[in-house]
Amino acid sequence: MNNRPHVEVVEIYNGYEPPFPIVPVVEKALRVVPGRYLGGLGQIVLRNADGLSRERRRSKTKSRGKDVQIKEALGLYHQPRNGSHAHVELFVDNIVKRRGSSFGARVVISLKTAFVLFHEVGHHIHFTKYRENGQIETVADRYAFKFMRKYFVRIAPWLIAAVVITALNPTKWPKVVAMLRHLFTVLTRPKKVSQKTRRRKSR
């Protein structure tokens, strides 16, 4: 029996259409997150920041000790309130920035989307599963890099194909080098989530 929690992925765009379907990207990325971390997470909502109300676009959230306007955010984690499940918002227009539907563009956008998703899931783990000492954005980043390594293993064949196809065109070589540098940076980050004592959050 599969007891893995179901996390719904929904799209709520306002006057915006992504360059290619993002829901499958998010669903594939979620599969690398162990089910024990997903309990209590109800939805991943894909939105466009430009489509938010003026009031919400101008409202602010805290990130690394600084105030950031929602219109500039890549994603947000919302803790469970009044009996409702927690949920994550991903602002696809801010993640994508440059539109493109080529194979290479899809790979880059998929990687960025996955990282933002994993970062927000890291917040969910921190707030509902394991409380850790340290700056909460740094804690979320550590989980993001941890899950990105597992994600790379799953999509490695596609990454290799994207690099090969792009490399066949000499004008694309700078992009190939940039992609490889990005992969090397992520893959060589320290794997340990934290050496500090973690305590299970009381239920």
Helices and strands as residue ranges (DSSP letters): E 8-12, H 23-30, G 35-37, E 41-47, G 49-51, H 54-58, E 60-63, E 66-69, G 70-72, E 75-78, E 86-91, H 92-96, H 103-128, E 130-131, H 136-167, G 170-172, H 173-187, E 199-200
